[in-house]
Amino acid sequence: MKVSPNTLRHNFAIWVMGRKPGWFKPQRYMYRCLRCKWSFVINDERRGSVRMAADTPGMTPQEEARRIATFVEGPCPGYQSEAEALPANVVPLRRDSRNLRSARDARAM
């Protein structure tokens, strides 16, 4: 999936769900997007697995696969109205893409 510069990612709250019984079972986590309310369970079957939490009854496997594809890079459907309102030349501010100021620049302010 091609991600445009105006695509915004999910904004997650994370819960620790504990371990399943048994030897060498990974720690499980619940990621819930604060904007679109989609929930993802991490490390449920095995280490590194991602699955959708059953937030809507009767979700098709195609819909589940489409939602899982947005987990890492987006797009978050809750943000899309805001992303479409941005001009094409504006890049959303993310921690990994903004310029870092030096200590000398901070003193000059």
PyRosetta script that sets phi, psi and omega in degrees:
from pyrosetta import init, pose_from_sequence

init()
pose = pose_from_sequence("MKVSPNTLRHNFAIWVMGRKPGWFKPQRYMYRCLRCKWSFVINDERRGSVRMAADTPGMTPQEEARRIATFVEGPCPGYQSEAEALPANVVPLRRDSRNLRSARDARAM")
pose.set_psi(1, 128.8)
pose.set_omega(1, 178.0)
pose.set_phi(2, -80.8)
pose.set_psi(2, 125.6)
pose.set_omega(2, -178.9)
pose.set_phi(3, -101.7)
pose.set_psi(3, 122.7)
pose.set_omega(3, -179.8)
pose.set_phi(4, -79.7)
pose.set_psi(4, 162.9)
pose.set_omega(4, -179.8)
pose.set_phi(5, -65.6)
pose.set_psi(5, -22.0)
pose.set_omega(5, -179.5)
pose.set_phi(6, -93.2)
pose.set_psi(6, 9.5)
pose.set_omega(6, 178.4)
pose.set_phi(7, -79.7)
pose.set_psi(7, 131.2)
pose.set_omega(7, -179.6)
pose.set_phi(8, -108.3)
pose.set_psi(8, 141.0)
pose.set_omega(8, -176.6)
pose.set_phi(9, -85.7)
pose.set_psi(9, 169.8)
pose.set_omega(9, 175.8)
pose.set_phi(10, -65.4)
pose.set_psi(10, 154.3)
pose.set_omega(10, 175.5)
pose.set_phi(11, -117.0)
pose.set_psi(11, 102.9)
pose.set_omega(11, -168.0)
pose.set_phi(12, -96.3)
pose.set_psi(12, 144.0)
pose.set_omega(12, 160.7)
pose.set_phi(13, -104.2)
pose.set_psi(13, 139.6)
pose.set_omega(13, -171.5)
pose.set_phi(14, -122.0)
pose.set_psi(14, 131.6)
pose.set_omega(14, 176.1)
pose.set_phi(15, -117.9)
pose.set_psi(15, 142.4)
pose.set_omega(15, 173.0)
pose.set_phi(16, -87.1)
pose.set_psi(16, 126.4)
pose.set_omega(16, -176.7)
pose.set_phi(17, -101.8)
pose.set_psi(17, -4.9)
pose.set_omega(17, -178.9)
pose.set_phi(18, 87.9)
pose.set_psi(18, -178.8)
pose.set_omega(18, -178.1)
pose.set_phi(19, -103.0)
pose.set_psi(19, 150.0)
pose.set_omega(19, 170.9)
pose.set_phi(20, -74.2)
pose.set_psi(20, 154.5)
pose.set_omega(20, 178.8)
pose.set_phi(21, -65.2)
pose.set_psi(21, 143.5)
pose.set_omega(21, 177.9)
pose.set_phi(22, 128.7)
pose.set_psi(22, 169.7)
pose.set_omega(22, -179.5)
pose.set_phi(23, -79.2)
pose.set_psi(23, 140.4)
pose.set_omega(23, 171.4)
pose.set_phi(24, 58.9)
pose.set_psi(24, 32.7)
pose.set_omega(24, 176.7)
pose.set_phi(25, -84.1)
pose.set_psi(25, 137.9)
pose.set_omega(25, -178.0)
pose.set_phi(26, -75.8)
pose.set_psi(26, 159.0)
pose.set_omega(26, 174.1)
pose.set_phi(27, -67.9)
pose.set_psi(27, 132.4)
pose.set_omega(27, -179.7)
pose.set_phi(28, -99.8)
pose.set_psi(28, 147.7)
pose.set_omega(28, 179.9)
pose.set_phi(29, -133.9)
pose.set_psi(29, 147.3)
pose.set_omega(29, 172.8)
pose.set_phi(30, -111.2)
pose.set_psi(30, 120.8)
pose.set_omega(30, 175.5)
pose.set_phi(31, -104.4)
pose.set_psi(31, 123.5)
pose.set_omega(31, 178.4)
pose.set_phi(32, -124.5)
pose.set_psi(32, 124.8)
pose.set_omega(32, 179.9)
pose.set_phi(33, -73.5)
pose.set_psi(33, 129.4)
pose.set_omega(33, -178.4)
pose.set_phi(34, -72.2)
pose.set_psi(34, -22.3)
pose.set_omega(34, -177.1)
pose.set_phi(35, -89.9)
pose.set_psi(35, -55.2)
pose.set_omega(35, -173.0)
pose.set_phi(36, -98.1)
pose.set_psi(36, -8.8)
pose.set_omega(36, 176.9)
pose.set_phi(37, 68.8)
pose.set_psi(37, 18.3)
pose.set_omega(37, 173.8)
pose.set_phi(38, -77.0)
pose.set_psi(38, 143.2)
pose.set_omega(38, 179.9)
pose.set_phi(39, -118.3)
pose.set_psi(39, 137.0)
pose.set_omega(39, 178.9)
pose.set_phi(40, -124.7)
pose.set_psi(40, 139.3)
pose.set_omega(40, 175.6)
pose.set_phi(41, -108.4)
pose.set_psi(41, 126.1)
pose.set_omega(41, -177.4)
pose.set_phi(42, -106.5)
pose.set_psi(42, 140.1)
pose.set_omega(42, 177.5)
pose.set_phi(43, 64.3)
pose.set_psi(43, 33.3)
pose.set_omega(43, -177.6)
pose.set_phi(44, -78.6)
pose.set_psi(44, -52.8)
pose.set_omega(44, 179.6)
pose.set_phi(45, -85.2)
pose.set_psi(45, -44.3)
pose.set_omega(45, -178.8)
pose.set_phi(46, -152.7)
pose.set_psi(46, 170.8)
pose.set_omega(46, -179.7)
pose.set_phi(47, -62.4)
pose.set_psi(47, 126.8)
pose.set_omega(47, 178.0)
pose.set_phi(48, 89.2)
pose.set_psi(48, 1.4)
pose.set_omega(48, -179.6)
pose.set_phi(49, -82.3)
pose.set_psi(49, 148.4)
pose.set_omega(49, 177.8)
pose.set_phi(50, -128.1)
pose.set_psi(50, 131.3)
pose.set_omega(50, 173.5)
pose.set_phi(51, -140.4)
pose.set_psi(51, 158.0)
pose.set_omega(51, 177.6)
pose.set_phi(52, -81.2)
pose.set_psi(52, 139.8)
pose.set_omega(52, 171.3)
pose.set_phi(53, -78.1)
pose.set_psi(53, 147.4)
pose.set_omega(53, -175.3)
pose.set_phi(54, -76.2)
pose.set_psi(54, 79.9)
pose.set_omega(54, 179.3)
pose.set_phi(55, -89.9)
pose.set_psi(55, -21.6)
pose.set_omega(55, 175.7)
pose.set_phi(56, -127.5)
pose.set_psi(56, 130.8)
pose.set_omega(56, -179.4)
pose.set_phi(57, -70.2)
pose.set_psi(57, 143.6)
pose.set_omega(57, 175.9)
pose.set_phi(58, 75.1)
pose.set_psi(58, 28.1)
pose.set_omega(58, 178.3)
pose.set_phi(59, -69.3)
pose.set_psi(59, 130.3)
pose.set_omega(59, -179.2)
pose.set_phi(60, -76.5)
pose.set_psi(60, 156.0)
pose.set_omega(60, 176.7)
pose.set_phi(61, -61.2)
pose.set_psi(61, -30.6)
pose.set_omega(61, 177.6)
pose.set_phi(62, -67.7)
pose.set_psi(62, -41.0)
pose.set_omega(62, 177.9)
pose.set_phi(63, -67.0)
pose.set_psi(63, -39.5)
pose.set_omega(63, 178.2)
pose.set_phi(64, -63.4)
pose.set_psi(64, -42.8)
pose.set_omega(64, 178.5)
pose.set_phi(65, -65.3)
pose.set_psi(65, -38.2)
pose.set_omega(65, 178.2)
pose.set_phi(66, -64.5)
pose.set_psi(66, -40.8)
pose.set_omega(66, 179.4)
pose.set_phi(67, -69.1)
pose.set_psi(67, -41.1)
pose.set_omega(67, 180.0)
pose.set_phi(68, -64.0)
pose.set_psi(68, -32.9)
pose.set_omega(68, 179.1)
pose.set_phi(69, -63.9)
pose.set_psi(69, -21.6)
pose.set_omega(69, -179.9)
pose.set_phi(70, -90.7)
pose.set_psi(70, -1.0)
pose.set_omega(70, -171.5)
pose.set_phi(71, -59.5)
pose.set_psi(71, -47.6)
pose.set_omega(71, -172.7)
pose.set_phi(72, -84.4)
pose.set_psi(72, -55.0)
pose.set_omega(72, -171.3)
pose.set_phi(73, -105.6)
pose.set_psi(73, -7.6)
pose.set_omega(73, -177.6)
pose.set_phi(74, 94.6)
pose.set_psi(74, -170.8)
pose.set_omega(74, 7.3)
pose.set_phi(75, -83.7)
pose.set_psi(75, 144.6)
pose.set_omega(75, 173.3)
pose.set_phi(76, -83.8)
pose.set_psi(76, 124.0)
pose.set_omega(76, -178.1)
pose.set_phi(77, -65.0)
pose.set_psi(77, -22.9)
pose.set_omega(77, 177.3)
pose.set_phi(78, -70.9)
pose.set_psi(78, -24.5)
pose.set_omega(78, -179.3)
pose.set_phi(79, -93.6)
pose.set_psi(79, -10.5)
pose.set_omega(79, -168.5)
pose.set_phi(80, -64.6)
pose.set_psi(80, -33.5)
pose.set_omega(80, 177.9)
pose.set_phi(81, -65.2)
pose.set_psi(81, -36.2)
pose.set_omega(81, 177.7)
pose.set_phi(82, -72.6)
pose.set_psi(82, -37.7)
pose.set_omega(82, -179.3)
pose.set_phi(83, -68.5)
pose.set_psi(83, -35.1)
pose.set_omega(83, 178.8)
pose.set_phi(84, -70.5)
pose.set_psi(84, -25.3)
pose.set_omega(84, -180.0)
pose.set_phi(85, -77.0)
pose.set_psi(85, -17.9)
pose.set_omega(85, 179.3)
pose.set_phi(86, -73.3)
pose.set_psi(86, 141.4)
pose.set_omega(86, 173.1)
pose.set_phi(87, -63.6)
pose.set_psi(87, 158.2)
pose.set_omega(87, -175.0)
pose.set_phi(88, -65.1)
pose.set_psi(88, -26.2)
pose.set_omega(88, -176.6)
pose.set_phi(89, -90.8)
pose.set_psi(89, 3.5)
pose.set_omega(89, 179.7)
pose.set_phi(90, -100.7)
pose.set_psi(90, 126.5)
pose.set_omega(90, 178.2)
pose.set_phi(91, -100.3)
pose.set_psi(91, 130.7)
pose.set_omega(91, 178.4)
pose.set_phi(92, -60.0)
pose.set_psi(92, 142.3)
pose.set_omega(92, -177.9)
pose.set_phi(93, -76.6)
pose.set_psi(93, 119.4)
pose.set_omega(93, 176.2)
pose.set_phi(94, -125.4)
pose.set_psi(94, 152.9)
pose.set_omega(94, -178.2)
pose.set_phi(95, -58.1)
pose.set_psi(95, -38.2)
pose.set_omega(95, -175.8)
pose.set_phi(96, -79.1)
pose.set_psi(96, -9.9)
pose.set_omega(96, -177.6)
pose.set_phi(97, -115.0)
pose.set_psi(97, -4.3)
pose.set_omega(97, -178.4)
pose.set_phi(98, -86.9)
pose.set_psi(98, 156.1)
pose.set_omega(98, -180.0)
pose.set_phi(99, -76.8)
pose.set_psi(99, 134.9)
pose.set_omega(99, 178.2)
pose.set_phi(100, -87.4)
pose.set_psi(100, 137.5)
pose.set_omega(100, 179.1)
pose.set_phi(101, -90.7)
pose.set_psi(101, 144.4)
pose.set_omega(101, 176.6)
pose.set_phi(102, -84.3)
pose.set_psi(102, 168.0)
pose.set_omega(102, 179.5)
pose.set_phi(103, -63.6)
pose.set_psi(103, -33.6)
pose.set_omega(103, 178.8)
pose.set_phi(104, -65.8)
pose.set_psi(104, -38.6)
pose.set_omega(104, 177.6)
pose.set_phi(105, -65.7)
pose.set_psi(105, -36.7)
pose.set_omega(105, 179.9)
pose.set_phi(106, -66.9)
pose.set_psi(106, -37.0)
pose.set_omega(106, 178.6)
pose.set_phi(107, -70.2)
pose.set_psi(107, -29.1)
pose.set_omega(107, -177.9)
pose.set_phi(108, -71.2)
pose.set_psi(108, -19.6)
pose.set_omega(108, -177.1)
pose.set_phi(109, -77.1)
pose.dump_pdb("model.pdb")
